[in-house]
């Protein structure tokens, strides 16, 4: 039986491989060959399943003695297969069906959307995909990422021309969601899309953007959307970026479960990319201040010794916040890279204070001591002071400029920063 079926499918394989994809007249031939492959697969599957059931039934009959059942009881027995067939998924109550779909993983939910039009609409609901979006991407996506996604949708919509005429759904389209034939469907659909010669074809309009959470999730998962976020310790391991957080645009790589970070250009240097950025090094921007603007410090009156904070820093006023000067050269000596962006620090005590918590009056002083304790004592980067009343930006071309300050409010934020604490202090 199997050799006969195998021989009968050889012409179908030949039709699929030989028929050119650029001739519309060969489309029917390719679809007939693909349908023959599907029918042979289904026939083999059902024949194998039927043979296995017959063997199991024969083994049970041999191993167990025959017991006659009362006629009334036999009439009431309904096979489980018939019961399952009588309860299709779409006949479930609305709440039960929604509960079933909520338990599906993103891949299963996307596959369920290929079953029929009714399930496609249900499985594309924003309420379902919002849960998956928050669960996987909630810690790295902020309001800025959503704004950029909406702006990208608007740009695609403005570039789109009049809607293309709908074509008749072919067998290949129907099989595109079938797992064993998905690669064949993608291949032929791509061939159909390029079947018209370039000289005779008009420029195809862009596909209309779909403003759904499912479309956004797919764009993120497939690495088709660069979203704004912040990266801890840019160029992971570089001494000049320790305990800093940089603005960047990131793209996800499903194969490695990591990100590619693209940092903005500065001066004459082009944008720089970093591969292999782990999830633990990424966060959504905690404030709505654009990366190139000065953050308004609204916490200066609250700062006390021991409080944790983040502060903006830039090398000079030619560099916006969130950019970096890679090397400082002085007398042929190359200094390590000094990062700009958000830096982590702790509020310290005044020199006249003995650091006794009962006698300390540092919170009454007009100046606030900011300490960066990952630098060695005596380093010019170890400590600075800012005015509690009128601080906006302080600094010079030598030590850089200190900008807006943000107090860390939660233990989670503090523990995240402390996780990147260097093994040795920086000289």
N, C-alpha and C positions, 0 to 999 in steps of 0.2 A: 504493500500500500504506500509506504513512504517513498520508495524509489520512484513509483509512478507519479506521485505528486511533485517530487523534486524535478523530474524530467518535464512535467507540464509547466513548471514555473520558469524554465529556462527562456522561452520566448518572451515572457514578461520582463525578466531582467534585461534581455537584449533590447526590448523596446525602450526601457527606461534609460539605458546607457547610450544608445545609438541615436535616438530621436533628437534632433537639434532643438535647442531651447529658443532659437530666434525666429522660428517659423510658426505662425499661429495655427497652421493646419496640423501640426504635430502635437498640439496640446491635448486633443482627444485621445491620441495614441498613448501618450504618457499617462493620462489619467486611467485609461483602461488597464495598462500594465500595473499601475499602483493598486487599483482595485483588485486585480487578480492576486497580487501579493497579500493583501489584507484578507481576502476570502480563504486562501490557502492556510494562512496563519490561524484564522478562526476555526477552520475545519480540523486542523491538527490538534488545536487546543481542546475542542469539544470531543473529538474521538479519543484522545488520551484520557480525558476526565471520565468519559463513559466507560472505557475499558477498566479504569481503576475502580470505579464504583461496582462494576460487575464482579470483579475479582474479590473485592471486600465482601460483597453480598454472598458470594459462593463460600468464602471462608467462614462467615458467620453461620451459614446454614449447615456446614459440615460440623463445626465445633459445638453448636447448640442444638439440643433436641427440639423438635417441632412441638409447639404448644398452640392449640386452637384457641382463638379468642371468640368471645361471644359476638354475635352478629351486631347487636346494638352498640357495643363498644367500638367495634371496627368501623361502623358507620360514622362515629363521632371523631375519629382520629384524622387530623389534617396534617399533611407533611409540613415541616418547617419551611421548606422552600416556597410553598404556596402562601404561607402566612407572610413571609418577607416580601413576596411579590405583590401581595395585596396591600402593602403599606408603603407606597413610594414616598420619597423624601419630601416632595412638595405637598403631600397630603397632611403633613404634621401641622399642629397648631402653630400660629405665628411665633409665640414666645418660645416654644420648644425648638423650632427651626433656627431662630436667632441664637438660642443658647448653644446649639450644635455648631453653628458657624463661628461663634466666639471662641470655641475651643480649638479651632483649626490653626495650624501654623501658617505663616505667610505663603510658603510654597504650596501647601495643600489648599489654601483659600484661592490662590491664583489658578490652580488646576481645576477646582470646583467651578470656577467662572467659565470654564470651557465646555461645560456639560450642555447647557441650554441657555436661551435668552433670559428666562426667568431667574435662573441662578446667577447669570452674569450680572444682572442688575443688583441682586441682593448681595453678592460677594464683592461688589465694588462700592458698597456703602461707606461713606466717610467715617461713620461711627465704628465700624469694624477695624479700619486701617489706622484710625487715630490711636487705638490701643497699642497696635504693633509699633507705630511710630514713636510713641512715648516710651515704650518698653526698651527699644533698641537704640533710639537716636535722641532720646529726651535730654541726656546730659551734654550733648555736643551741639544741639541745634538751639538757636535763640531766635529772638524776634528779627534780627538782621537777616538770618537765613531764610525765614519765611518771606520777608520783603523782597529779597533777591529772586526767590522762586517765582513770586507773583510778577516781578518785573520781567523775568525771562518769559513767562507765559504771555504777558502783554506784548513783548517784542515779537514772539512767534506769531501771535494773532495778527499783528499789524503787517507782517510780511506775507501772511497767507492770502492767496487770491481767492477767486470764486470756487465753491466746492466742486470737486471732481465728480463726474457722473458715476453712480454706483454700478458696479459690474455684478453679473450674476455669480452667486456663490458656487464654486466648483467643488468637485470631490476632493481636490487637493486642499482647499481651504478647510473643509470639514475634518480632514485627517491631520491638520496642522497641530492640533492639541493632543493627538494620540502619542503616547510616550514612545512606542517602538518606531514610529514613522515621523517623529518630529524633525529629524535631520533631513529627511527626504522632502518634507513639506517646505522647510526653510529654503532648501536648495532650489526647488522648482518655483517657489514664489519669487525668489530673487531673479530667476531666469525670466519669468513673465514680466517682471518690472522693467527689465532691460531689453525686452524683445523688440521694441520699436527702434529702427535705426536712428542714430543721433541726428542725422541730417534732416529727417522728416518730422522728428518729434518736437513738440513745443515744450518750453521749460515747464516742468511739473511744479505746481504750487506746493508750498509746504503743508504738511498735514496739520489740521487745526489742533491747537493745544487743548488738552483735556485738564480742566481745573478740578482735579480730584486728589484726595490724599493718597489713594492707591497709585496714581501716576507719579506723585512726588516720591513715595516710598520706592517705587521701581527705579526712578532716576537716581536716587541715592544708592540703592543696592547695586546697580549696574555701573556705578562710577560715571554717570553721564552729567552729573551736576556738581560743580564746585561751590561749596558753601563756606561762608565766613565763620571762623571760630578763632580760638586762641590756643597756642601750643606752649606748654611748659618746656623750659630748657631747650631752646632752639639748638639744632645741631647737637643732639643728645651726647653728653659727655664733654663738650667744649667748655673750658674753664671760664670763658668770657660770658657765657649765657646761663650760669648757675643761678637758680632761684629767680628767674625772669620768666615772663609770659608774653609771647609775641602774637600779634594779629597775623592771620594768614588765611588763605583759601585752601580748602582741603577736598580731596577726592578719594573715595573708598575703593579698595581693591579686594574683591571677594576671594581671590585665590590665596592671599596671604593674611586676610583679616586685619590689614593695616591700612594706613592712609599715606597719600602723597601730599605734602604741604608745599604750597607756593607762597613765598614771602614777597612782599612788594619791593619794587626796585628802589634804589636810593642813589642820588647823584648820577654818575655815569655808569654805574654798575647795573646790569640787568637783573630781573627777578631771579631768585634762587629757589630751587626745589630740594626738598628732603624726602627721601623714600623711607618706608618702614616705620612710620610714626604710629606708636601704639595707642590704643584707646585711652589708657591711663594718663597720657600726656596731653589730652585735649579737653577743653571745656568750652561751653558757650560763653560769650562775653557777659560778664555780670552787670554791666552798666550799659545804658543806651548811648553813651558818648561815642561818636565816631572815632576811629583809631587815630585820625590826624588832628583831632581837636583837643583842647585843654579841658580836662575834667574839673568841674566845680567842686571844691572841697567843702562839704557840708558837715563834717564830723570833727572839726578841729577843737571845738569846745568840749567834746566828749573824751578826747584822748587822755589817757592816764598811763603812767609807767606800767609796762607789762602788756599793754594792748597790742594786738597784731594789726598790721595794715599793709596795703599795697600803695605804691607811689609811681607815678609816671616819671620817666627819665629819658632824656635825649642828649646826644653828644653836643650839638650846637643848634642854633635856631634855623639853620638851613635844612636840618633833618626834622621832619614831622615826627610826632610820637608814633611809635610802632615800627620804626626803621632802625637800622644799625650801621655803625661805622666799623668795618671789619678789622682794620689795623691802624694803630697810631704809630707813626714813625718819627723818631726824634734822635738825632745824633747817630743815625744808622742802626738804631736799636728798634726791634719790632716788639711792641707791647701787645699783650693779649687783647682779643676782641672785646670791646666794651658794648654790651647790648643796651638798647633802649626799648621802652615798652613799659610793662608793669613789673615792679620789683617788690620783693617781700622783705619786710622788716618788723622790728619791735620797738615800741616807745621806750626810751631810756630815762635815766634820772639826770638831773642837773649835777654839775661838778660839786656844787656846795651841799648837795643832799647826801646824807649817809645811807640812803636806800632803806631806811626803817619804815615799814608800812604804817606805823602808828604816828610817826613824826614827819613823814614826807609831805611836802607842800608843792611839789612840782606841778600839780594840776592848776595851781594858782598863778604860775609864772606865765608871762606873755610869750615866751619861746618854748617850743616843743622840741625835745631831743629825739631824733630818729636814728636808730641803730640798725646796721646791717651786720649781724654777728657772724655771718659766714666769712667775713673778712678778718684778717688778723689785727689785733690791737696795734695802733700806730699807722695803719693803712689810711690813705686819704679817702678811701671809699667806706671806711668803717662807720663814720658818724657825720651827721649834719644837723643843723637846726633850722626851723622855719617859724615864722610869726603865727601865733594862734589867731590873731585878729584879722590880718589883711593878706595872708599868703595867697598868691596866685601862681607865680613861677619864680624860682630862685636859682641862681647859678652864674657861671661864667664859661668862657670858651675852654678853660683848662679842665675843670671838674665836671662840666656838663650842666644841664639845667633840670632841676627837680620841679615837677608839675603837680597835677592834682593828686589828692590823697583819698583813699577809700579805706574805711575801717572794716576789718573782717568781723562779721557778726556771728558766724556759726562755727562750731567745732569741726564740722566736716571740711570747711574751707581751710582752716588752720592745719588740720591733719594732712590734707592734700599737699599743701606747701611743704610741710615738714617731711613728707615722704621723699622729696627731692633734695634733702639736706646733704651737702657733700661730706665725704668721709673725712677729709682734712680741710682745715681752714685755708682760705686763699690769701696769699701774701700780696 
